[in-house]
Amino acid sequence: MARHCEVCGHEIPAPRSRSVPQHRRYFAMIKAVYDQWPESHSFQPVDREHLRLWLQCRAGYYTVADVPVPDLSDINAKVPERLRAFLPPEDYWRQHFMAVAKGVVSVITRLRTRGYVFIRSGPDGVKVFQPKSINFHTIGPSEFGRLKDAVTDAIWNETNLDADQVLRESERNA
């Protein structure tokens, strides 16, 4: 059933969904790149899915959540005065680490993720990156094409591998 504009009544065409061959070609590219992934690269994916999601994050296709990082003085304030002199400094760091870890777990639980997330820490705190879904209902053909191009660029930037060439060689060898 066609949708119509509420103001003028003009028929709104249904959004075009991407093609199955486009989808399959993307996953074939990921498989081919996974098979050629350099052993010397600092990121070593567990499997093709892990690589795909990492590349999508590198391509900017993610959501991010900040994890609140407590200040060590806040942790120090929670330790009774009479015990502070007896606690070695590593106990403060352990408490700090546990507070951050609880924050990360809390964020991941809130995201309700069913797959990989990527955690980065830096001077501005801890961030949890979750790759966005690329299912047929959430991403159309234009956006999917842009994502594929961005992932291809990420592959080149990370490894100097030409993803399209690697795919062609994989298809030729199959």
C-alpha positions in Angstrom: 0.0 0.0 0.0 1.4 3.4 -1.0 1.9 6.2 1.5 0.7 9.7 0.8 1.8 13.1 2.0 -0.5 14.4 4.8 -0.4 17.9 3.4 -0.7 17.6 -0.4 -1.8 14.0 -0.9 1.2 13.3 -3.2 2.1 9.6 -3.3 5.4 8.9 -1.5 7.3 6.2 -3.2 8.4 3.3 -1.1 12.1 3.5 -0.2 14.2 1.2 -2.5 15.9 -1.6 -0.6 19.3 -2.7 -1.5 19.9 -5.7 -3.6 20.8 -9.1 -2.3 23.8 -9.2 -4.8 25.1 -5.9 -3.3 24.8 -7.4 0.2 26.5 -10.6 -0.8 29.3 -8.8 -2.5 30.0 -6.7 0.6 30.3 -9.8 2.8 32.4 -11.6 0.1 34.8 -8.5 0.2 35.0 -8.8 4.0 35.8 -12.6 3.8 38.5 -12.0 1.1 40.1 -9.2 3.2 39.9 -11.4 6.4 41.7 -14.2 4.5 44.5 -11.6 3.6 44.5 -9.7 6.9 48.2 -8.9 7.8 49.5 -10.9 10.8 51.6 -7.8 11.7 48.6 -5.5 12.1 47.9 -4.5 15.7 44.2 -5.5 15.3 43.8 -9.2 14.9 40.1 -10.2 14.4 38.7 -13.3 16.0 36.5 -14.0 12.9 35.0 -12.3 9.8 32.2 -10.8 11.8 34.7 -9.2 14.3 36.6 -7.8 11.3 33.5 -6.5 9.6 32.2 -4.7 12.7 35.7 -3.3 13.5 36.0 -2.0 9.9 32.5 -0.4 10.1 33.6 1.4 13.3 36.8 2.5 11.6 34.6 3.8 8.7 32.6 5.9 11.2 29.5 3.7 11.2 28.9 3.4 15.0 27.2 4.8 18.0 29.3 5.8 21.0 28.6 5.9 24.7 30.8 7.7 27.3 31.6 5.9 30.5 31.8 8.1 33.5 35.3 7.9 35.0 35.4 8.7 38.7 38.1 11.0 40.0 40.6 9.3 42.3 39.9 12.0 44.9 36.2 10.7 44.9 37.5 7.2 45.7 39.8 8.5 48.3 37.0 10.4 50.0 35.1 7.0 50.4 37.9 5.5 52.4 37.6 6.2 56.1 40.3 8.6 57.3 41.7 6.1 59.8 42.4 3.5 57.0 43.9 5.8 54.4 47.4 5.6 55.9 47.4 1.8 55.8 46.2 1.4 52.2 48.9 1.2 49.5 48.4 3.4 46.5 47.7 0.4 44.3 44.4 -0.1 46.3 43.3 3.3 45.0 44.1 2.3 41.5 42.3 -1.0 41.9 39.2 0.8 43.2 39.5 3.2 40.3 39.7 0.4 37.8 36.8 -1.4 39.3 34.6 1.7 39.2 35.5 2.2 35.5 34.9 -1.5 34.7 31.5 -1.3 36.4 30.7 1.8 34.3 31.7 -0.1 31.1 29.5 -3.1 32.0 26.7 -0.7 32.7 27.0 1.0 29.3 27.2 -2.3 27.4 24.1 -3.5 29.3 22.3 -0.3 28.5 23.2 -0.6 24.8 21.7 -4.1 24.8 24.3 -5.2 22.4 24.3 -8.7 21.0 27.8 -8.7 19.5 31.1 -6.9 19.5 31.7 -3.5 21.0 35.0 -1.7 21.0 36.3 0.1 24.1 38.8 2.9 23.9 40.3 4.9 26.8 41.9 8.3 26.5 42.5 11.5 28.3 38.9 12.4 28.1 37.7 9.1 29.5 36.4 5.7 28.3 34.2 5.3 25.3 32.2 2.3 24.1 31.8 2.0 20.4 28.9 -0.1 19.0 28.7 -0.8 15.3 25.4 0.2 13.7 23.2 -2.5 12.2 23.3 -2.9 8.4 20.2 -5.0 8.1 17.9 -4.4 5.1 15.4 -2.5 7.2 17.8 0.1 8.6 20.1 1.0 5.8 19.1 1.6 2.2 21.1 1.2 -1.0 22.6 4.7 -1.1 23.7 4.7 2.5 25.0 1.1 2.1 27.0 2.2 -0.9 28.6 5.0 1.1 29.3 2.5 3.9 30.9 0.1 1.5 33.1 2.9 0.1 34.1 4.0 3.6 34.9 0.4 4.7 37.0 0.0 1.5 38.9 3.2 2.4 39.4 2.0 6.0 40.8 -1.3 4.7 43.3 0.6 2.5 44.2 3.0 5.3 44.8 0.2 7.8 46.5 -2.4 5.6 47.3 -0.9 2.1 45.1 -3.7 0.7 42.9 -2.8 -2.2 39.7 -4.5 -1.1 38.2 -4.7 -4.6 41.4 -6.3 -6.0 41.5 -8.7 -3.1 37.9 -9.6 -3.8 38.6 -10.1 -7.6 41.6 -12.4 -6.8 39.4 -14.4 -4.3 36.7 -14.8 -6.9 39.3 -15.9 -9.5 40.8 -18.5 -7.2 37.4 -19.9 -6.1 
